[in-house]
Structure formats: structure tokens, C-alpha cells
Amino acid sequence: MIRPFLFLFLIFFTCSFSFIHAARNNDTIHVVPHYRTLMVTDPSRGVNEVLKWGIFPSKEIPVRKITARLTMQCPDGMKCGAWDYLDYVIIRRTGGVSGESNDTEIIRNLTPYGAWFGNEWKFTWEHDLTDWACLLRDSVEIEYQHTGYEGKEVGWLVTVDFEIITGQPVMEPLGFDRLWNQSFAYGDTLRPFEKQVTPTTVMVPSGAEFMNYRVIQTGHGMDRPDNCSEFCTKWRELFCDNRMIQHRDMTIVCGNNPVYPQAGTWVYSRSNWCPGSLATPDVFTIPVTNRQPSFDLKMEPYISFKPSGGWSINAHVFYYKAPKAKNDVTLEQIITPSTKDYYGRMNPVCASPRISIKNNGKNDLKELLIEYGIQGNKKQQYRWTGQLPFMQTQEITLPGTLEPRADSLLFEVKLLRPNGKKDEYEYDNTGRSIVRKVPVYNTSLIVSFRTNNDTDDTYWQLFDSQGKVVYQRSAGDSLKAQTLYNDTLHLQEGCYEWVVTDISNNGLSFWANPRDGYGYIRLLDEAGNILKPFNSDFGTSIHHSFQVKVNPEKIIPVPSSFELTSAHAQQMLGLDIILCQTQDIVIRITDKNQQPILEQKIRNFSSNLLQLDVSFLTPENYWVQLETSDGEKQMKRFRKN
């Protein structure tokens, strides 16, 4: 057993040792002030805070980049939170318990509708916090703040991991100023927005040559007539010294949310946020031309006859010295192939890797050599050309296929010769990601597509490794509602990506849109066996990559599963049951405490739609369980209306 004082000594020694060596370029330090912190709401206040201390690098250690990884998961023995609440990560005190109080929001998190998540659910988001390197030093008190009014029987386990990469900063920070940090009414003639958010003038410190104008803004509330500010479509303009630097529509589409499906209205477009996401800041790098610049934010004029909504705005300006390098490019992300949660919709892949790069050099990036491939294989090279300004990012799709010999191999990328020159900071030019093998199918496939009631919304396309469409079924296409269409595909050997798109962003089934009914789409083999089913509640799109070979190895049958044709039932509850083989099944309905109410046994059942009479149930939440004769069990929640 490790004695307590020895354990504390080991922790201190380990942290100190990592900081001693962190002066080297590209060392990595992890500071985790919150590890599986239990967060429940406090309904009496509408907010609950947990504060923890983290020991960050000292001010003498140069910091190249800071990335925060926020992980949420269902608590042990509890359900995940059910509502989309506003959460925050906040810097409270710096420099120890007697240090300065900063009270600065650095991350805004919108929780997902988690009522349907199983106990194993877990998701990690990433957020660039390099601008905050000036505060994340030495002892820092980090608060996680969870808002809302649920009971303490549901909640989240929260982990906040600050990954700090040491090394020469792109620009040396000189400090920051806060511009606005509160919620502002919108559409209220008694409190006009333009009277609340007024131009703010700052004093730029000596030596600063660039500024980062950083704005986090989300809309909340539902007024009349436009449902502002959560669901209305309004524009925003940002200004520096009366010069407009951005004009944009604040509505974003949520149907491609990586966290899906969710229990609530997760597919609805919202004002700069989605349930189960981090609020992404708008960041603009601006040369200093005036030592007392002014900053302003304007919203589209709007008057509500029943105002209740507003905009939550957190805006800062950060000051920096001139960049260190003229030619300096960074590998920001490997998007595909990747095992990161955020890129789950588009992975795994077998062709056309995608990466994101950033120009950290003062010169515009006009050309770049990219070397890439699976570890141990001969690398491919691609020469990118374009026009990428300082501090801007660019996604690049690389040509070629990926054929790993085994699962979990590494994909490697290296950036070379920015603008034909030696990179002036090479430590962040390389990256690795895990390559997962895609499924391998035979040369004949069947797309089994059962339409819902809206036949003009959904279409699918099959692309080869060159991006050419080889098969498709267009939206509309003279399709009939609630009809099954089977299309047989005859394919050559190679890599393919199958993409299903719903232009209304609500998939083939969505509980809040019962008029559209239920549909499904899946891949079958030539004999009609299910190779790949897809959840009908997919929002905007499905991406599925696969390889085709003549007489591939035996394909493992899909596990048994089921979907509800609607999460809300009146007289009948519909189940779409998928079985790996014909077998006996048992359907059980239990109450919210999982006490049994109904059990129905069915012999020799094949994959099919099934209707259960639930008219006798009182309006309440219930659970339905599928148990197969091979021992598999699954449960889903529904509500009797």
C-alpha cells in the first residue's frame, strides 16, 4: 500500500519532472482538473458549480498550443441528463487560493438530449484554447458549471483534459481585454440590442502587432413572432474601427451533429449551437494599425411583440507580438482516417484521406508538399497549391486508397516545404491516426430503401475511389410513399463510399415529425441477408465506406437489433426488428422503473416490422426490450401519449 504522504510526493515529483522536460519543443503536458466529476443540476438555483485546481506550466515555459478535451459520459448507476442545457468551463482564480479572480469563460458546452443514451455512452469534444495561454499558468482554479432544473437522479460525468504542447509560440502573447460577457435581450423595444452592446475601445499594449478578436455567441429563448433567439434566422456583423470584418447568418444546421441520434429535437437548426456540441468561437487575426481600436457587434434589426429571447455573448481581444516565422505550416487535424468521436460520421474510410492544415507563417501559404500513407507502406506525395493567409486553416482531400493489412494500423502525414522553403518550425508538421478496416462485400449488393411519407427528401449516391458517381437514386424519382425499393448494384473490385442525404435534415424517421412516418435504408447481399442496417433517425446524412472483392472472406452477420418507428406511441407501438437469422424472440414492456407490464413471445421470427398494441397503457414513459433466442438483449425508451 502506498502511504498518503508518499503518494502525494510521487504526484508532485511526476508533475515537476514533466515540467522540467517541458521546455523542449513539442513536449506534451496533460492537466486534468476535472476527472469524471459528477455534475447534476441544482433546481433551486438553476445552476451548479464544481471547482477544481490544476497545476499548469510556469510562465517561463513557452507554449505552442493548448487543446482542451471535454468528455461527457453517463454516470455509474444513473441516467444521462435529458435536456440541452448551457454548461461552461470557467477560469476562476489564478496564482493559488490568494491569487487574482478572473471569472472568465473559456468553453461553452451545450449538453445533448441524453435520455436515450445507454450507460456505456461517452463522447469527447476538442477545443483550441491557445489564446488562453496567458492565463493557464501555474495554479489555476477551473470551474465546471452545469445549468438546468432536472432532479439529482440524472446527470453527467465530466472530464476536462488540457493538452499543452510546449515550444515556440506562433506569436508571443502580451495579454487580453474583455469586450462583452453577458446575455443581451433581443427584440425588446425597452432594451434595444444596439443600446446594450455598444462599441468598446481598448488600449493595445506596446509591442503588439496583431490582435485576435474572439467571439462566442449563442441564441436562446423563444419569442413571438420569430422564435428568437434559439430558432430564428438573423444576421450578425462584427467591426473593428468601423470596418466590417464579418457578416454572417447565425443559423447553423444541426442534422450532421456527430452526437446522434438524441432524444430531443436535435436535428433542428439553431442560432450558432446544436445540442451536444461546443460553441465554436469566431476568431479573426487583425494587424494592429491603431493603438486605441474600437470593436463593435451588430445584430439584424428586429422587434418582438412578446420578447423573451436574447444572445449570450462572450468576446475578447488578445494581443500578440509579430509572428516568429515567415514560412510555417501546421498539421491541425487528420479528419479521415480517424477514430475521434467528432469525426465518427465519416469514418472509417478506404480512400481519399482528409486533413486540415493551418498557416502559421507571416507569408501567405501558396504551395505545400504532403507525404502520407499507412505506416510501413510506401508513402504517397501530393503537392497542394492555393492561397492561405496567416492564421487561416484549410481542409485538403488527398488522392489514393487505404488498404491496411490489419486493423488498428497507423496512418501518417508529414507536411514539407511550405512555399518551397524549409519550414521554420517543423515540430508540428507530422501526425498519426488509427486506420480501421472497412467492411468487405461481394461484387453484387442490394440497396433496400423503404420510403417514408415524404418521398422528395431522401436520396443516395455511390461513389468510387475517384469520386465518380457509379449508382444513385435521386430525391423524388417517382417514388411512392411507404414503399420498399430494392436496387441491385453490380460493382468492380475497389473502394466505394455510399452517401445517403436527407435535404430536410430529419432522416427517414424523427419522433417530432410523425406525419412523415417511418422509413429505412440498408445494404443487403445478393441473397437478401442484411449486411449493414442504418438508424433511420440520422438527421442529414449517412456515410458508409466499404471495399468490394470477388468472393471475399466470410462476412460476419450483423447482430440483432431493433428501432422504434416512433418514440411516441398512441394506440400502437411500431418496432423494426433486424435479426441475424430466423429465431424465437421475446418482447417485454416495463415501466420507467423497469417493472414488467407485458411480455410477448414470438416463434420463428424473421427481420420485419412489428406492431404492438399499447392502447391499455396510461400516458407515461416506458421501456421496450427485445430478447432473442441467442441471448442478445436490447432496450429502448418510448412514451405513451
N, C-alpha and C positions, 0 to 999 in steps of 0.2 A: 504494500500500500504506500502511495506517495503522501508524505506528510503535507499539511496545508501550506506551511511556510516554504517547503521545498518546491511545491507545485507553483506557488507564486513566483519564486525565484526563477524557475525554469521558463515561465511565461515571460518575465521581464528580460531574461537573458536572450530568449529566442527573438523577441521584438527588437532588442538592442542590436543583436547580431545582424538582423536583416537590414536595419537602418545603416549600420556601419558599411555594409557592402552595397547599399542602395545608391551610393554616389556614382557608381558605374552607369554608363549608358545602357538603357533598355533592361535594367533590373525591374522586377515586379514585386510590389508590396500589396498585400491584401489587408484592409482594415474592415472588420465586421462588427460594428457596434450593436447591431440587432441580428441575432441568430435565432430563428424560429420563435420570435416574440409573439405571444398570443395577443391578438387585437380583437376586442369586442366593443360594441357601441355602449355609450352611456346615455340611455334615453332621457334621463332627467336633464341633461345638458346639451345633447345633440353632438357632443364631441368627446373623444377620449384620447389622452396623450400618454405615451411611454417614452421616457428619456434615458439614453444610454451614452456612455463616454467611449470615444475611440481615440487611440494614440496614432496620430498621423506623422509623416516625416517632418523633421525640423525645417526651419526656413533656409538653412544652409544647403539643403539637398535640392538640386534642380529637378523639376518635374516636367516631363514631356506631355503626359496625357493622364487624365483621370476619367475612368468609366465606372459608373455605378451600376451594379446588377441587383435589381429588385425582384425577389422571388416571393410569390404567394402560394400557399397550399392550404388544403383543408386540415383543420386541427384534428388531432387524435381523439376519436370518440365523439366528435361534433360534426355538424354540417357546415359547409362553407356559407358565408354571408349571401343573402339572396338579392341584395339591391345594389344599384350602381351609385355608390357614394363617392364623395370627394375625399381623398386622402392626401397627406402631404409629408414630405421629408424636409425637416427644418433644422438649420444650424442655430442653436441657441447660444451657448457660451463658448468662447474660445480662450485658450490660455489657462484652463483649470477652473476650479469652483469659484475662485475670486476674480476670474477673468471678465472680459467685456461681453455684454449681452448683445447679440446681433439680431436674433429673431428673423432669420432670412430663409424664405422658401427656396429650396434648390431642386425639388422634384414634386410634380403634381401627378397623382395617380388616381385614375378613375376605376373603381373596383368593378369586376364583372358581375353579371347576374349568375350567382353560383349555386342556385337551389338544386340544379340537376347534376352537379358535379359529384363524382364518387369520392370516397375517402383517399384515393390514390392521386387525385388531381393535383397538379403542380405546374407552375409556369414562371419563366424568368424573362424579364424585360431588361434592356440595356439603355443607358442614358449618358451622354457625354457631359461631364462636369468640369472640363479643363478650365473654363473661365473661373471656377471657384478655387483654383489652386492657391490663391492669395489668402483664403480663409481656412482651408483644410490643412492646417499645420499644427503640430504639437497636440495638446489635449483639446478635443472638440466634443461638445455635448450635442448629440444628434437625437432629435425628437422624431418619432413616427406618430402622426396624428390621424386618427380614424374618426370620421364623422358619421352621423346617421342615428337611427332610432329603433334598430332591431333589439331583440332581447339578447341576453347573455348566453343563450343556448346555441347560437351560431356565431361564427367569426372567421378569422384567418390566422395562419402562422406566417409571419413576415420576416424575411431575411434581407438586410441591406449590406451589400458587399462592395466596398470601394476598391477597385483595382487601380493602382497607381503605378504608372510606368515612369521610371526616372530617366533623366537625360536632358540635353539642351532643349529648353522651350522654344517653340516656333517664334514666339515673341515674348520678351520678358515682361511680366505683369507689373503694373505700377499702382493698382488699386481700382476702385469702382465707386459709382454713385447709384443710389436707388432713385428711380423716376416715379413709379406709381406701384402701390402694393395694397389693393383692397378691391372690394366689389362695388361696381358703379351701376346705379339704376339706368334703365334704357326705356325710352318711350314715354317717360313721365314728364309732363309739361311743368310740374312743380320743381323737378330736379333734372333739367336738361343735361344730357350727357356732355355736351360741349362746355358747360359751366363747371362740371365736376372734374373732367380730365382736361387740364389746361397745359399749355406749353411750359416745359421745365428747362431752365438754363443751368448749366453746370460749369465748373471751373476745371479745365484739363490740367493735370499736373505737368510740371516741367519735364521734358524728355520724352513725353508721349508723342508718338507719330501716327498711331492707329487706335481706333475705338471699336469695340464690339457692342452693338446695340442689340440687346437680347430681350425678347418679349414672349411671355407665356400668357395666353388669353383663352378663356373658355366661356361659353354662354350657358346660362342656367335660368330656369323658370319658364312658365307657360302663360302668356298673357292673351289678350284679345286685341286685334284680330289675327295676328300672325304667329302665335305660339312662340313669341320671343322670351328668353333668348336661346333656349335649347334647340328648337326645331325651325327657326326662321332662317331665311336666306338673305343675309345682309353683307355689304362690303365694308372693308376697313382700309384705312390709309395710314402709313407711317411716314413721318417727316423728320428731317434733320436740317436745321437752319432754313426752314420753309421750302426745302427741296424734297419732293416726294421720292421716297426710296422703295416703296412697295404699295401696290393696290391689289387687293385680293378678296375673293369671296370667302367668307368664313365657314361655309358649309363643307364638310368632308363626308365622303361615302364610307359607311361602316360595314358594308356587306362582305369585304375581304378581310375583316378582322381576323388575325391569327388565332384568337381565342374564340372557338366556335365548336358546336352550337352552344348558345347560352339559354337561360330560362326566360329572359325578358325580351324586350324589344331591341335586341342587339343589332339588328340589321338596319334600323332607321338611321338616316343621315342626321348628323348633329352639328352644332356650332363649335367646330375645332376640337372635338373629342369623341371618343367612342367608348362604350362600356368595356372594361378590361383592357385599358391602354394607358400609357403615359402621355401626358400632354406635351407635344413636341414644340419646343420654342422656335420662333423665327429669329435667326441671328444674322446680322449684317455687319461686315467689316468695312469701316469707313475711315479714310485718311483724315488726319487732323489738319484742318485749314483755318480753324478759328479756335482760339483759346477759351472762348466762352460760348460754345454752341448751345442751341436750344433743340429740344426734342418734343415732338407732338404726336398724338394719336387721334384720329378722327373716325367716327362711325357714320354709316349711311343715315341720313335724317329719317326719323321715324316717330310717330305719335301713336300711343296705345290708348284706347278708351277704357281699358281696365289694366293699368300697368302693374306688373308683379315680377318681371324678369330683369336680368341685368347681366353684366360682363364682369368676370373675375380676372383682374389684370395684375401681373407681376412683371415689372420691367426694370432693367438695369442697363447702365453703360459701363463697360470695362475699358481701362486704359492700358496701352502697351507701348513699349519701345519698338523701333523698326525691326522687321524680321531679320533673323540671323543669316538666312541663305537666299540666294537668287534662284537656284535650281534644286528643289527639294520636293519629292513626291512621297506620299504615304499610302500604304495599303490599309484602307479603313475597314472593309468587311469582305469576307467571302460569302456571297449570298447563296450560290449553289456551286458545288455540293456543300451542304451544311446540316448539322444536327441541332442547331439553335432553335429554340421554341418559336422565335419570332418569324423564322423562315420556313416553318413547318408546312405551310400550304403548298409550297413549290418544290419540296424535296421528298424523296431522293430523285436524282436525275441521272441520265446516262449520256447526255450531250450538252453542248453549249454552256459551259460554266459561266457564272456571272460574278463580277467583283465590283467593289466600289473603291475609288481612289480619291485622294484629296491633294490639291496643290498647296503645299506649304512654302513654296518659294516665291520671292517677290516678282519674278518674271512670269508672265503667262506661260502655262504649260501647253506646248504645241505638238510634241511628239514624245513617245514613250515606247520602250521595248519591254514586253511582258513575256516571261518564261513560266511555264506551268505544266502540270501533269501529275500523275499518280506516282508516289514515292517508289523508287526502284525502276520505273519505266523511263524510256527516253522522253525527254521534255520537248514540248512544242513551244514555238515562239510566235508572237503576234505583235505587229507594230501598229500602235494606236496613234492617230493624228487627230487634232482638234484645236480648240481654243478654250482653255480652262484657266480663269483668273485666280489670283491669290485667294486662298482660304475657301475656294469653292470645291464641291465634290461632283463626281461623275460616275455613273454606272456604266460598265463595259461588259458586253457579251463576247465571250471568246469562242472561236470556232473549234470544232473537233468533238470526238466522242470520249466517253469514260467507260472503260471495261475492266474494273478491278477483278483480280484473280480470286479474291476472297472478300468477305465483308469486313467493315471497320478498318480499311486501309486509309492512308493519309493522302490528301490532295495538297499539292504545294504550289505556291505562287511567289514569284520574285519580280520586282519592278527594277528596270535597268535603264540607264542613260536618259534621264529626263532632258528634253531639248538637245539630245545628242551629247550631253555633258555628264561628268561624274556627279552622282547625287552627293550633295553636301552633308547629308545626314542619312546614312544607309541602314541604321538600326531598325527602322520601321518600314522597310521595303519588302519584307517577306512575311508569309503567313501560311498556316496549315489548317486544314479542316478534315473531318472524318467523312469518308466516302461510304455510303451504304449501297449495297447492291439493289438494283431494281428487279421486279419480278420478270421472269422469262416465260413467254407464251408461245404457242404454236402459230403457224402461219395463217390459220383461219380463226377469226374471232367473231363474236356476235355482240353488237351493242343493243341491249334490251332497254327500251325507253318507253315508260308508261307516262303519258301526259297527265297533267292536272287539268283544271278547268280553263287556265289561261294559256292557250297554245301559241301565243305570239311572243312569249317572253324568253323561252329557253332554246338554246341551240348548242351543237357540239361540233368540234373540228379535231381532226387527227393530223399532226404534223410529223414529218420525217426529221432526220437529224440535220437537214439543211434548212429547216424552217418552212418547207413547202407543204401546203395542204394536200393530203392524199385522199381523204374522205371527209365528208361533212354532212350534217343535216341542219338546214337553215331554220331560223325562227319563223314560226308560221308554217311554211312549207305544206300548206293544205292539210295540216294535222287536225284530227278530231279530238275533242276533249275526252278524258278518261279512257284512252285507247292505248293498247300495247303495240309498239312498233319494234320489230327485230330486224336489224340491218347486219348482213354478213359482210365481213371485211376479209379480203384475200391480200396478204401482205408479203413483201420480200423480207429476208433477214435484215436486221438492223435495229436502230434505236428510234423510238417514237415517243411523242408526248400527246396525250389526249386531254383536251381542254373543253370543259362544259361551262357555258356562260349564261347567266340569267340577267337580262337587262333591267329588270325591276328590283334586283338586289335582294330577293327574298326566296331564292331557291325553288324547289318543287314542292315544298311544304313549309308553312310557317304558322304557328299557333294563332297569331294575332290577325291572320288573314284567312279565315275559314272558307270564304267564298271561292277562293282559288282551289280548294280541295287538296288532294294528296296525289303526288306522282313520284316516280323513282327512275333512276338510271343506273345501270350496272353492266359489267363485262361478263360474257359467258364464253365457254369453249364451244367447239363445233357440235358437241353432243348436248349442249344446253345446261351444263353444270356451271354454277356461279364461280367465276374466278375472282371478281372484285366487286363487292357492293359499295355504295356510297351513301352517306347520310343525306337524306333529302333536304334537311334544314342546313344548306350550305351557303346561303347568302348570295354572293355574286358569282363565284367560280369554283371549279374543281380542276386541279392539275394532277395528272397521273402519268408518270413516265414508265416505260417498260421496254424490254428487248424482245425481239421475235427471232426464233431459231427453228429450223426443221427438226422435229422430234426432240424437243427439249427434255431435260430430266423430269421425272415425275413431279407434278405440281401438287403442293400441299393444299388440301381443300380448305376453304375458308371456315373459320369457327362459326358455330351457331350464334345468331344474334337476332334482334328484332328492333323495329322502330314503331312508335305510335304515329298513326296517321294524323292525330291531333292531340296536343297535350291537354285539351279541354274537351270533355265529353258531356253530352246531354242524355240521349237515350241509349246510344251505342258507343262502345269504345273500339276503335279500329287498331289492329296490330298487323304489321307487315313482318312476317316471320321468315327468316333465312336459315335453312338447315344444311349441314354438310352432307346429310343423307336422310332418307326417309326413316323416321323413328317415332317412338312414343314421346309425347310431351305432356307437361302439367302446367296449367296457367293458374296462378294464385293472385287474388286481390287482398291486400291488407290495408288497415287504416294507417294514419300518419305515425302511429306508434308501432307499426308492423305487427299488429294483432290480426289473425286471419279472419276474413269475411267470406270469401268464396274460393273454391277450388274446382277446377275442371280438367279432367284427364281426356286426352285425345290419342287414339292409337293410329299408328302408321300415317303420320302427318308428313306432308312434303312442303317445301317452301311455298308460301301462299299468303294471301290476305285473309285475316280472320276478324270477325265481328263478335264482340261480347256485349250482352245485354246488361247495362249498368243503371237502368231506369229506377231500380229499387234503392239506389244509394242516395243519401242526403247530400246536399251541396257541401263539399269538403275536399281536402287534399287526400289522395290515396296513393298506394304503390301497387304496381302490377309486376309479377315475377314470371319469367319463363324458365322452366327446368326441363332439360332434355334427358333422354334415357342414357346418354353417355356421360352424364354428370355435370354438364355445364349449367350455370345459373346466371341470370341477368335480371336486374330490376330497373324500372323507370317510374317516375312520379307523374301523376296526372291529376287533374281537378275535375270533379263532377259539378257542373253548373246547374 
